[in-house]
Amino acid sequence: WSRQLFNDEKDKNSHLYSKKSDFRMEYITLEELEHKMTDNRKAEKAKIQQTLAKIHNNVKRLQRQLKDVKPTPEFVEKLREMMEEVENAVNGFKEEQRLIYEELLKEEKTATNELSALEKKIETWALGSSAIERIFRLPSDRVPVDKTLQNHLPEEVVEFERFLQQTGGRQGGWDDYDHQHFLKVWTKHKGKSSYIEEALEYLSGRTKEDVQQHETWYQEFLILEERKKKSIQKWKVKKQQEKQEILKQKEKSEEVLKTENLQQAAQKQKAEEERKAQQAAVEAWKRHKEIEFAMKQASRLKEEEEKEKRQQKERQRQFQLKLLLEKYSQQKEEQEKLQRLEKEKREEAEREARKRIAAEEISKFQERDLHKLELKILEKQAKEEEKIEKEKRLAKLREKVEVHVTRDPSRLHKPTKGWEERTKEIGPTGSKPLLYIPHRAIPTWRQGL
């Protein structure tokens, strides 16, 4: 039993938790439900263990009290209270578990009924009857009633067939199992609304609205079927009348046929006499043709014998010619074979020579490439060393030339050092004031400063 349970769990997990399953989206709901039920079982187990631990502690405490019994009313009252507490705890736990088990049994019974209903439904599907296949076909697959048949059938019959095609057949789109249970319960309650609750117990996966819609469809189905039966009855009566009229017309036509048959018999006798005369003429013509054919056959045989002799001579001449050709072709083939062998030997020698020359040339090219590669490596190293030396020289020059100047925006508005030198006072050698000091023109961007 444990092994079977283990195998069932393994199969369930392999399907339920498979990431590559085609029904992964449907299995996600079952996976979430299983996780929820697992959490509930763990919580229930922890609660039961806590309750059992409490009862166990009370029983241990009672056992410890019984080891040291004191014959006093207070002690006896205390023991009675402890025993009542333990008994109440045990009875409460049993009652709680009993209610849980009853609820689980109800759920199990409901699940069993649903599973049995689904199994029967699947068995019904597996039968593959044509009626069930017509029910589950898509609307695009339904074959409409032939228009030529509609013209000959009564209007009520066509309307009933169209109703069946549009609503899913004689079960209204339901499978045979659900429809039979619906009819059983509906007939039992004689169409009263009280049948819905009982019907839902048998129809797993169906809602109250589905049952009400199916009831409306079934009532319309009964009305149209009754109209169809009455229309067919009327149609049969009409056909019977038409049949009687056809029989009367047939009797009249039979009399006409009898007179026509007599005339045809006379004509037939006359035609038979003419046929016999023609047959005698044909027989005479056939005998004449047979004699003529025999003479032609004799001359043809003689010609065939002569022709056969000529063909025999021709075959002998061709056979001798064929032997000569075969001998010539054999000699030619041997010569070609010798020439081919000589040619292969020459080509092999040429290939060997080319291989040897190619190997020598390849070794020369390899040595030349290796020498060029070494030159390139040396040239690259020299360039790198020259680049490093250049960088060092530039770094030294930068250290010598580099000037650190602080930023002073007001320097732009100050006079330059050259201007200051020009505007300095002249020394004691000059006795007269300078009336005009030549200087360079002031740039336009600095004028007015």
C-alpha positions in Angstrom: 0.0 0.0 0.0 2.8 2.4 0.9 4.6 1.5 -2.3 1.5 2.2 -4.4 1.0 5.5 -2.6 4.7 6.4 -3.3 4.2 5.6 -7.0 1.0 7.6 -7.2 2.7 10.6 -5.6 5.7 10.2 -8.0 3.4 10.1 -11.1 1.4 13.1 -9.8 4.5 15.2 -9.2 6.0 14.3 -12.5 2.9 15.6 -14.3 2.0 18.4 -11.9 5.4 20.1 -11.6 6.6 19.5 -15.1 7.7 22.8 -16.7 7.5 21.3 -20.2 3.9 20.0 -20.0 1.4 21.2 -22.6 -1.2 21.8 -19.8 1.2 23.8 -17.6 -1.3 26.7 -17.3 -4.1 24.4 -16.1 -1.6 22.6 -13.7 -0.6 25.9 -12.1 -4.1 26.1 -10.4 -3.7 22.5 -9.1 -0.2 23.2 -7.9 -1.3 26.2 -6.0 -4.2 24.2 -4.5 -1.8 21.4 -3.5 0.5 23.9 -1.8 -2.5 25.4 0.1 -3.7 22.0 1.2 -0.2 21.0 2.3 0.1 24.2 4.4 -3.4 23.4 5.9 -2.3 19.8 6.7 0.9 21.1 8.4 -1.1 23.6 10.5 -3.6 21.0 11.4 -0.8 18.5 12.3 0.9 21.2 14.5 -2.5 21.9 16.2 -3.1 18.2 16.9 0.4 17.7 18.2 -0.1 20.7 20.5 -3.4 19.3 21.8 -2.0 15.9 22.3 1.0 17.3 24.2 -1.3 19.2 26.5 -3.3 16.0 27.2 -0.1 14.1 27.7 1.2 16.7 30.3 -2.1 16.5 32.1 -2.0 12.7 32.3 1.7 12.8 33.5 0.7 15.3 36.2 -2.1 13.0 37.3 0.2 10.1 37.4 2.6 12.0 39.6 -0.2 12.9 42.0 -1.3 9.3 42.2 2.2 8.3 43.3 1.8 10.3 46.5 -1.8 9.6 47.5 -3.2 11.4 50.6 -6.4 10.2 52.2 -7.9 13.7 52.5 -11.1 15.2 51.0 -9.1 18.0 49.5 -6.7 15.7 47.7 -9.6 13.5 46.4 -11.4 16.6 45.1 -8.2 17.8 43.4 -7.7 14.3 41.8 -11.4 14.4 40.6 -10.9 17.8 39.0 -7.7 16.7 37.3 -9.4 13.5 36.0 -12.4 15.5 34.7 -10.0 18.0 33.0 -8.2 15.1 31.3 -11.4 13.4 30.3 -12.9 16.6 28.9 -9.8 17.3 26.9 -9.8 13.7 25.5 -13.5 13.9 24.7 -13.2 17.3 23.1 -10.3 16.1 21.0 -12.3 13.0 19.9 -15.4 15.1 19.1 -13.3 17.6 17.1 -11.7 14.8 15.1 -15.0 13.0 14.6 -16.5 16.2 13.0 -13.4 16.6 10.8 -13.6 13.0 9.7 -17.3 13.3 8.9 -16.6 16.4 6.8 -13.8 14.6 5.0 -16.0 11.6 4.4 -18.7 13.9 2.8 -16.0 15.5 0.6 -14.7 12.1 -0.3 -18.2 10.8 -1.2 -18.8 13.9 -3.3 -15.4 13.5 -5.0 -16.1 9.8 -5.6 -19.5 10.6 -7.2 -17.9 13.3 -9.4 -15.1 10.9 -10.5 -17.6 8.1 -11.3 -19.7 10.6 -13.3 -16.6 11.7 -15.2 -15.5 8.1 -15.8 -18.9 7.2 -17.2 -18.8 10.4 -19.3 -15.3 9.4 -20.6 -16.5 5.9 -21.3 -19.5 7.3 -23.3 -17.0 9.5 -25.3 -14.9 6.4 -26.0 -17.8 4.6 -27.6 -17.3 6.9 -30.6 -21.0 6.6 -31.8 -22.0 8.7 -34.7 -24.6 10.6 -32.6 -22.1 11.7 -30.1 -19.6 12.7 -32.8 -22.3 14.8 -34.4 -23.0 16.5 -31.0 -19.4 17.6 -30.5 -18.7 18.7 -34.0 -17.9 22.4 -34.4 -20.6 24.6 -36.0 -18.4 24.9 -39.1 -18.4 21.1 -39.5 -22.2 20.7 -39.4 -23.7 19.8 -42.7 -26.7 21.9 -43.6 -29.9 20.3 -44.8 -29.8 19.8 -48.6 -31.9 22.5 -50.3 -33.4 20.0 -52.8 -34.5 17.9 -49.8 -36.0 21.0 -48.1 -38.2 21.5 -51.2 -39.7 18.0 -50.9 -40.0 17.8 -47.0 -42.8 19.5 -45.0 -41.9 22.8 -43.5 -42.2 21.5 -39.9 -39.7 18.7 -40.6 -37.2 21.2 -42.1 -37.7 23.5 -39.1 -37.1 20.7 -36.6 -33.9 19.5 -38.4 -32.6 23.1 -38.6 -33.3 23.5 -34.8 -31.3 20.3 -34.1 -28.4 21.5 -36.2 -28.3 25.0 -34.5 -28.7 23.7 -30.9 -26.3 20.7 -31.0 -28.4 17.7 -31.9 -31.0 15.6 -30.0 -29.2 16.3 -26.7 -29.0 20.0 -27.0 -25.1 20.1 -27.0 -24.9 17.8 -23.9 -23.4 14.4 -23.9 -25.7 11.4 -23.7 -24.8 10.7 -20.0 -25.8 14.1 -18.7 -28.9 14.3 -21.0 -30.2 10.9 -19.8 -29.8 12.0 -16.1 -31.6 15.3 -16.9 -34.5 13.4 -18.5 -34.7 10.9 -15.6 -34.9 13.7 -12.9 -37.1 16.0 -15.0 -39.6 13.1 -15.7 -39.5 12.1 -12.0 -40.5 15.7 -10.9 -42.9 16.1 -13.9 -41.1 19.3 -15.0 -41.4 21.1 -11.6 -38.6 23.5 -10.5 -37.8 21.3 -7.6 -35.9 18.9 -9.9 -33.0 21.3 -10.3 -31.3 20.6 -7.0 -31.5 16.8 -7.5 -30.3 17.1 -11.1 -27.2 19.1 -10.0 -26.1 16.1 -7.9 -25.8 14.0 -11.0 -24.6 16.6 -13.4 -21.0 17.5 -12.2 -19.7 20.6 -13.9 -23.1 21.9 -14.7 -24.6 25.1 -13.1 -28.2 26.0 -12.3 -28.4 28.3 -15.3 -27.1 25.5 -17.6 -29.9 23.2 -16.4 -32.6 25.9 -16.8 -31.4 26.7 -20.3 -31.4 22.9 -21.1 -35.0 22.7 -19.8 -36.0 25.6 -22.1 -34.3 23.9 -25.0 -36.0 20.5 -24.2 -39.5 22.1 -24.0 -39.0 23.7 -27.4 -37.6 20.4 -28.7 -40.8 18.6 -27.6 -43.0 21.2 -29.2 -41.2 21.1 -32.5 -41.0 17.3 -32.5 -44.8 17.0 -31.9 -45.4 19.4 -34.8 -43.0 17.3 -36.9 -44.9 14.1 -36.1 -48.3 15.6 -37.0 -46.8 17.1 -40.3 -45.4 13.7 -41.2 -48.8 12.0 -40.6 -50.5 14.5 -42.9 -47.8 14.0 -45.4 -48.3 10.2 -45.3 -52.0 10.6 -45.9 -51.4 12.9 -48.8 -48.9 10.5 -50.3 -51.4 7.6 -50.0 -53.9 9.6 -52.0 -51.4 10.4 -54.6 -50.4 6.7 -54.8 -54.0 5.7 -55.4 -54.3 8.2 -58.3 -51.0 6.9 -59.7 -52.4 3.3 -59.6 -55.5 4.4 -61.6 -53.4 6.1 -64.2 -51.2 3.0 -64.3 -54.2 0.8 -65.1 -55.1 3.0 -68.0 -51.6 3.0 -69.3 -51.5 -0.8 -69.1 -54.4 -1.1 -71.5 -52.7 1.3 -73.9 -49.5 -0.8 -73.6 -51.4 -4.0 -74.5 -52.5 -2.6 -77.8 -49.0 -1.3 -78.4 -47.5 -4.7 -77.6 -49.7 -6.4 -80.2 -48.5 -4.0 -82.8 -44.9 -4.5 -81.7 -45.3 -8.3 -81.9 -46.4 -8.0 -85.6 -43.6 -5.7 -86.3 -41.2 -8.0 -84.5 -42.3 -11.1 -86.6 -41.8 -9.1 -89.8 -38.4 -8.0 -88.6 -37.5 -11.6 -87.7 -38.2 -12.8 -91.3 -36.1 -9.9 -92.7 -33.3 -10.9 -90.2 -33.3 -14.5 -91.4 -33.0 -13.4 -95.1 -30.1 -11.1 -94.1 -28.5 -13.9 -92.1 -28.6 -16.3 -95.1 -26.9 -13.6 -97.3 -24.3 -13.0 -94.6 -23.5 -16.8 -94.4 -23.0 -17.0 -98.2 -20.7 -13.9 -98.0 -18.8 -15.5 -95.1 -18.1 -18.7 -97.0 -16.8 -16.7 -100.0 -14.6 -14.7 -97.7 -13.2 -17.9 -96.0 -12.1 -19.4 -99.3 -10.5 -16.1 -100.3 -8.8 -15.9 -96.9 -7.4 -19.5 -97.2 -5.8 -18.6 -100.6 -4.3 -15.5 -99.1 -3.0 -17.4 -96.1 -1.2 -20.0 -98.3 0.5 -17.3 -100.3 1.4 -15.4 -97.1 3.0 -18.6 -95.6 5.1 -19.1 -98.7 6.3 -15.5 -98.5 7.1 -15.9 -94.8 9.2 -19.0 -95.5 11.2 -17.1 -98.0 11.5 -14.1 -95.7 12.7 -16.4 -92.9 15.4 -17.8 -95.1 16.6 -14.3 -96.0 16.6 -13.3 -92.4 18.6 -16.4 -91.4 21.3 -15.5 -93.9 21.3 -11.9 -92.7 21.7 -13.1 -89.1 24.6 -15.3 -89.9 26.3 -12.4 -91.7 25.6 -10.1 -88.7 27.0 -12.7 -86.3 30.3 -13.0 -88.2 30.5 -9.3 -88.4 29.8 -9.1 -84.7 32.7 -11.5 -83.9 35.1 -9.4 -86.0 33.9 -6.2 -84.2 34.3 -7.9 -80.8 37.8 -9.0 -81.7 38.7 -5.5 -82.9 37.2 -3.8 -79.8 39.1 -6.2 -77.5 42.4 -5.4 -79.2 41.6 -1.7 -79.1 40.6 -1.9 -75.4 43.9 -3.7 -74.6 45.9 -0.9 -76.4 43.9 1.8 -74.5 44.6 0.0 -71.3 48.3 0.0 -71.9 48.3 3.6 -72.9 46.2 4.5 -69.8 48.7 2.7 -67.6 51.7 4.5 -69.2 49.8 7.8 -68.8 49.1 7.1 -65.1 52.8 6.3 -64.5 53.9 9.6 -66.2 51.3 11.5 -64.2 52.4 9.9 -61.0 56.0 10.8 -61.7 55.0 14.4 -62.5 53.0 14.6 -59.3 55.9 13.3 -57.3 58.2 15.9 -58.9 55.7 18.7 -58.3 55.4 17.5 -54.6 59.1 17.6 -54.2 59.5 21.0 -55.8 56.5 22.3 -53.8 58.0 21.1 -50.5 61.3 22.8 -51.3 59.5 26.0 -52.2 57.4 25.9 -49.1 60.4 25.5 -46.9 62.0 28.5 -48.6 58.9 30.6 -48.2 58.6 29.6 -44.5 62.3 30.7 -43.9 61.6 34.0 -45.7 58.4 34.6 -43.8 60.2 33.7 -40.5 63.0 36.2 -41.4 60.4 38.9 -42.2 58.5 38.2 -39.0 61.7 38.6 -37.0 62.5 41.9 -38.7 59.0 43.1 -38.0 59.3 42.2 -34.4 62.7 43.9 -34.1 61.3 47.0 -35.9 58.3 47.1 -33.7 60.5 46.8 -30.5 62.7 49.6 -31.8 59.7 51.8 -32.5 58.3 51.1 -29.0 61.7 52.0 -27.4 61.9 55.1 -29.5 58.4 56.1 -28.5 59.2 55.5 -24.8 62.4 57.7 -25.2 60.3 60.4 -26.9 57.8 60.3 -24.1 60.5 60.7 -21.5 62.0 63.7 -23.4 58.7 65.3 -23.6 58.0 64.8 -20.0 61.3 66.4 -19.1 60.5 69.4 -21.3 57.1 69.8 -19.8 58.6 69.8 -16.4 60.9 72.7 -17.5 58.4 74.7 -19.4 55.3 74.2 -17.4 54.2 77.4 -15.6 51.6 77.5 -12.9 49.5 80.6 -13.2 46.6 81.5 -11.0 43.4 82.7 -12.6 42.9 86.5 -12.3 39.9 87.8 -14.4 40.6 91.4 -13.4 44.0 91.2 -15.2 42.2 91.8 -18.5 41.3 95.4 -17.5 44.8 96.2 -16.1 47.5 97.9 -18.2 50.2 95.6 -19.5 53.8 95.7 -18.3 54.9 97.3 -21.5 52.4 100.2 -21.0 53.5 100.7 -17.5 57.1 100.9 -18.6 56.2 103.6 -21.2 54.3 105.7 -18.7 57.1 105.7 -16.1 58.6 109.1 -15.3 61.7 110.0 -17.3 64.9 110.4 -15.2 66.7 113.6 -14.4 68.3 113.9 -17.8 65.0 115.3 -19.3 64.3 118.9 -18.3 61.3 119.6 -20.4 57.9 117.9 -20.1 57.0 115.5 -22.9 54.3 116.9 -25.1 53.8 113.7 -27.2 54.8 110.2 -26.6 54.7 108.0 -29.6 53.2 104.6 -29.1 51.5 102.0 -31.0 47.8 102.2 -31.8 45.3 100.9 -29.2 43.3 98.0 -30.5 39.6 98.7 -31.0 38.5 96.0 -28.5 40.6 97.9 -25.8 39.7 101.4 -26.5 37.9 103.3 -23.8 39.2 101.1 -21.0 
